[in-house]
């Protein structure tokens, strides 16, 4: 093609692109920036996460409860890429921290194909109800993917054994059945003071059990202004207005510190149903390499708008879990069980 015709074609193409951006304004430019950042993140060395707000997943993932899309994940900085220890974002609504990064000494990089496959699978498993609203899990969304009965599949626990039960609310019915079925000693964790008080009364007759009136997370802290919503209470950050006034104050403790304080035990089963606390706690278990001390991990996962980058975090956790555990069953935003690999 003559150079003059090529120059003319390039000029026309650039002009059309400029018209499209001007016509659609910031929205079009935002999509272009989003697309560019999404796929540049896939190629970042030692990055184990990627935004799920790209073209393939925009219809199902990265959607907040009010219908607005979450913002994209920032690229990892060179210092994050070369970090000598893994780090996870804390549960904060603003500002948005960088996604998790793992050192190559602890984990091989989760390649872009593995991450893309996980995100694509997750995009078809979001807890969206018939009205198109995102819910906490598939039971709330009333979808046929809710699989709570699977958590009672035989666990093969033999006394003496140890169970950690996270998120017992006021009655801890799952824990009562587990302790009855397997005669294990059981540590029960519930951070909401009034729930923990009722739980201690209700569990007075449960043998070999200890109720701990605090939650488990990545750090030890006091959370103020928590709005109580029964079994759907999100406890990892305050949600009441006016700087936390008017809500409940509760305690979160570092899961690693608690593990050490309780004697660094081998945990045969960790059973988690804690309304969104699982993400921070699970990441902390990975960060401190405690999963090697846990035989079976059984978790009910939840979608909460307060949990930032939830799709990327889910897939990052899945990739890390495969280093030490094997999937027995798994339903995103339902129940899943991981068994330690011999």
C-alpha positions in Angstrom: 0.0 0.0 0.0 1.4 3.4 -0.9 2.6 5.4 2.1 0.2 8.3 1.4 -2.8 5.9 1.5 -1.5 4.3 4.7 -1.1 7.7 6.4 -4.6 8.7 5.4 -6.1 5.4 6.8 -4.3 5.8 10.1 -5.5 9.4 10.3 -9.1 8.4 9.7 -8.9 5.6 12.3 -7.5 7.9 15.0 -10.2 10.5 14.2 -13.0 7.9 14.6 -11.6 6.7 18.0 -11.5 10.3 19.1 -15.1 10.9 18.1 -16.2 7.8 20.0 -14.5 8.9 23.2 -16.0 12.4 22.9 -19.4 11.0 22.1 -19.5 8.7 25.1 -17.4 10.8 27.4 -15.8 9.5 30.6 -17.7 6.2 30.4 -16.0 5.1 27.2 -12.6 6.3 28.4 -13.2 4.4 31.6 -13.9 1.2 29.8 -10.8 1.7 27.7 -8.7 2.3 30.8 -10.3 -0.6 32.6 -9.6 -3.0 29.7 -5.9 -1.8 29.5 -5.3 -2.2 33.2 -7.1 -5.6 33.4 -4.9 -7.3 30.9 -1.7 -5.6 31.9 -2.3 -7.0 35.4 -2.5 -10.5 34.0 1.1 -10.2 32.8 2.6 -8.7 36.0 5.3 -10.9 37.4 4.4 -12.5 40.8 0.8 -11.1 40.6 -1.7 -13.6 41.7 -4.8 -11.6 41.1 -6.6 -9.9 38.3 -9.7 -7.8 38.1 -12.9 -9.6 37.2 -14.5 -6.4 35.8 -13.1 -7.1 32.3 -15.3 -7.7 29.3 -15.7 -11.4 30.0 -17.1 -11.0 33.5 -18.7 -7.6 33.7 -22.2 -9.0 33.5 -21.8 -11.1 36.7 -18.8 -10.2 38.8 -17.6 -7.0 40.4 -21.2 -5.9 40.9 -22.1 -4.2 44.2 -25.5 -4.7 45.8 -26.7 -1.4 44.6 -25.9 -2.3 41.0 -22.7 -0.3 40.7 -19.5 -1.9 39.4 -16.6 -2.2 41.8 -13.4 -0.4 40.7 -10.5 -2.2 39.1 -7.5 -3.6 41.0 -4.4 -1.5 40.9 -1.2 -3.0 39.4 1.4 -4.3 41.8 4.3 -2.0 42.5 7.9 -3.3 42.1 8.3 -3.4 45.9 5.1 -5.5 46.2 6.3 -7.8 43.5 9.6 -8.5 45.2 8.2 -8.7 48.7 9.8 -11.5 50.8 6.5 -12.4 52.5 3.0 -12.6 51.3 0.5 -9.9 52.2 -3.2 -9.5 51.9 -5.5 -6.4 51.9 -7.4 -5.7 55.1 -11.1 -5.3 54.9 -11.5 -1.6 54.3 -13.9 0.3 52.1 -11.5 3.1 51.3 -8.9 3.6 50.1 -8.6 0.4 48.0 -5.4 -1.5 48.7 -3.3 -3.4 46.3 -4.3 -7.1 45.7 -2.5 -9.9 47.4 1.1 -10.8 46.4 3.0 -13.9 47.2 6.8 -14.5 47.2 8.0 -17.2 44.9 9.7 -18.8 47.9 6.3 -19.7 49.3 4.2 -20.2 46.2 4.6 -20.5 42.5 3.0 -17.6 40.6 -0.6 -18.4 39.7 -0.4 -18.0 36.0 -2.9 -16.0 34.0 -4.5 -19.1 32.5 -5.3 -20.6 35.9 -6.5 -17.2 37.2 -8.6 -16.6 34.0 -10.2 -20.1 34.3 -11.1 -19.5 38.0 -12.6 -16.1 37.3 -14.6 -17.4 34.3 -16.0 -20.3 36.4 -16.8 -17.9 39.2 -18.7 -15.6 36.9 -21.2 -18.4 36.4 -21.5 -19.1 40.1 -22.3 -15.7 41.6 -25.3 -15.6 44.0 -27.7 -13.6 41.9 -31.4 -14.0 42.5 -34.2 -14.0 40.0 -34.5 -10.2 40.2 -30.8 -9.8 39.2 -29.7 -8.8 42.7 -26.5 -10.0 44.3 -27.1 -11.8 47.6 -24.7 -13.1 50.3 -24.9 -16.7 49.1 -27.0 -19.1 47.0 -29.5 -19.8 49.8 -30.2 -16.1 50.0 -30.4 -15.9 46.2 -32.7 -19.0 46.2 -30.7 -20.7 43.5 -30.4 -24.5 43.1 -26.7 -24.3 43.8 -27.1 -24.1 47.6 -25.3 -27.2 48.9 -25.4 -27.0 52.7 -26.2 -30.7 53.1 -22.8 -31.6 51.8 -21.1 -30.2 54.9 -22.5 -33.3 56.7 -20.7 -35.7 54.5 -18.6 -38.0 56.6 -15.4 -36.3 57.9 -13.6 -39.3 59.3 -12.6 -37.6 62.5 -11.4 -39.9 65.3 -10.9 -38.9 68.9 -8.8 -37.4 70.2 -9.4 -34.6 67.7 -9.7 -30.8 67.7 -12.3 -28.6 65.9 -12.3 -24.9 65.5 -15.8 -23.5 64.8 -15.8 -19.9 63.6 -19.0 -17.9 63.7 -21.4 -19.7 66.0 -23.9 -16.9 66.6 -26.2 -17.6 69.6 -26.7 -21.4 69.4 -23.8 -22.9 67.4 -26.0 -25.7 66.0 -23.3 -26.9 63.6 -20.8 -27.2 66.4 -23.2 -29.1 68.6 -23.7 -31.7 65.9 -20.0 -31.9 65.0 -19.0 -32.4 68.6 -21.8 -35.0 69.1 -20.8 -36.9 65.9 -17.1 -37.0 66.5 -16.4 -36.4 70.2 -13.7 -33.9 69.5 -12.7 -31.0 71.7 -14.1 -27.9 70.1 -13.1 -24.2 70.3 -16.0 -21.9 69.3 -15.5 -18.3 68.3 -18.2 -15.6 68.3 -17.2 -11.9 68.4 -20.6 -10.2 69.0 -20.8 -9.8 72.9 -24.5 -10.4 73.3 -24.4 -13.4 70.9 -21.4 -14.9 72.7 -23.1 -14.5 76.1 -26.1 -16.4 74.9 -23.8 -19.0 73.3 -22.0 -19.6 76.5 -25.3 -20.3 78.2 -26.5 -22.5 75.4 -23.3 -24.4 75.3 -22.9 -25.0 79.1 -23.7 -28.7 78.7 -21.6 -29.3 75.6 -18.6 -31.5 76.6 -15.0 -30.6 75.7 -16.0 -27.2 74.5 -14.7 -23.6 75.0 -16.5 -20.5 73.8 -14.2 -17.6 72.9 -16.0 -14.2 72.8 -14.0 -12.7 69.9 -13.6 -13.1 66.2 -10.5 -14.2 64.1 -8.8 -12.1 61.5 -5.5 -10.8 60.3 -4.9 -8.5 63.2 -5.9 -7.8 66.8 -8.2 -4.8 67.0 -11.5 -3.4 68.4 -14.2 -2.8 65.8 -16.7 -0.1 66.7 -20.1 0.7 65.2 -21.1 -2.8 64.1 -24.8 -2.9 63.1 -26.3 -6.2 64.4 -28.3 -8.1 61.8 -28.7 -11.4 63.4 -27.1 -14.3 61.5 -26.1 -11.9 58.7 -24.0 -9.5 60.9 -20.8 -8.5 59.2 -18.3 -8.0 62.0 -15.0 -7.1 60.4 -15.6 -3.4 60.2 -18.0 -0.8 61.6 -21.1 -0.1 59.6 -23.0 2.4 61.7 -22.9 6.1 61.0 -21.3 9.0 63.0 -17.9 7.4 63.4 -19.1 4.2 64.9 -21.6 5.6 67.4 -24.8 3.7 67.9 -23.4 0.3 67.0 -21.9 -2.6 68.9 -18.2 -2.8 69.8 -16.5 -6.1 69.5 -13.1 -7.7 69.4 -11.2 -9.3 66.6 -8.0 -11.2 67.3 -5.1 -12.3 65.1 -5.8 -15.9 64.1 -2.0 -16.6 64.3 -1.8 -15.1 67.9 -4.8 -17.2 69.0 -3.3 -20.3 67.5 -0.1 -19.7 69.5 -2.0 -18.8 72.7 -4.0 -22.1 72.4 -0.8 -24.1 72.3 -0.1 -24.2 68.5 -2.4 -27.3 68.1 -2.9 -29.5 65.2 -6.5 -28.7 64.1 -8.4 -31.6 62.6 -11.3 -29.5 61.3 -11.9 -25.8 60.9 -15.5 -25.1 60.3 -16.3 -21.6 59.2 -19.6 -19.8 58.8 -18.9 -16.3 59.9 -20.7 -14.0 57.4 -17.8 -12.5 55.5 -15.0 -12.8 58.1 -13.7 -15.9 56.2 -11.8 -13.8 53.6 -9.5 -12.0 56.0 -9.1 -15.0 58.3 -8.4 -17.4 55.4 -5.8 -15.1 54.0 -4.1 -14.8 57.4 -4.0 -18.6 57.7 -2.2 -18.7 54.3 0.1 -15.8 55.2 1.3 -17.5 58.3 1.4 -21.0 56.6 -1.0 -22.4 59.2 -3.0 -24.4 56.6 -0.3 -27.1 57.0 -1.5 -27.5 60.6 -5.2 -28.0 59.6 -6.5 -31.4 58.4 -9.9 -30.3 56.9 -11.1 -26.8 56.0 -14.8 -26.4 55.6 -16.1 -23.0 54.8 -19.4 -21.3 53.8 -18.3 -18.4 51.6 -20.3 -15.1 51.4 -20.5 -12.2 49.1 -20.5 -8.9 51.0 -20.1 -5.5 49.4 -17.7 -4.5 52.2 -15.2 -7.1 51.0 -13.1 -5.5 48.3 -11.8 -7.4 45.3 -13.8 -10.5 46.4 -13.6 -12.4 43.1 -9.8 -11.9 42.8 -9.3 -12.9 46.5 -11.5 -16.0 46.0 -9.4 -17.2 43.1 -6.1 -16.3 44.8 -7.1 -18.3 47.9 -8.1 -21.2 45.7 -4.8 -21.3 44.0 -2.9 -21.2 47.3 -5.1 -23.9 48.9 -4.2 -26.3 46.1 -0.6 -26.3 47.4 -1.6 -28.2 50.6 -5.2 -29.4 50.2 -7.5 -31.2 47.8 -11.1 -30.2 47.0 -13.7 -32.6 48.4 -16.5 -30.5 47.1 -16.8 -26.8 46.3 -19.6 -24.4 45.5 -18.6 -20.7 45.4 -20.9 -18.7 47.7 -22.1 -22.0 49.1 -20.1 -24.6 51.0 -16.7 -26.1 50.2 -14.4 -28.6 51.8 -10.7 -29.0 51.4 -8.8 -32.0 52.8 -5.1 -31.9 53.5 -2.9 -33.6 50.9 -0.8 -36.4 52.4 
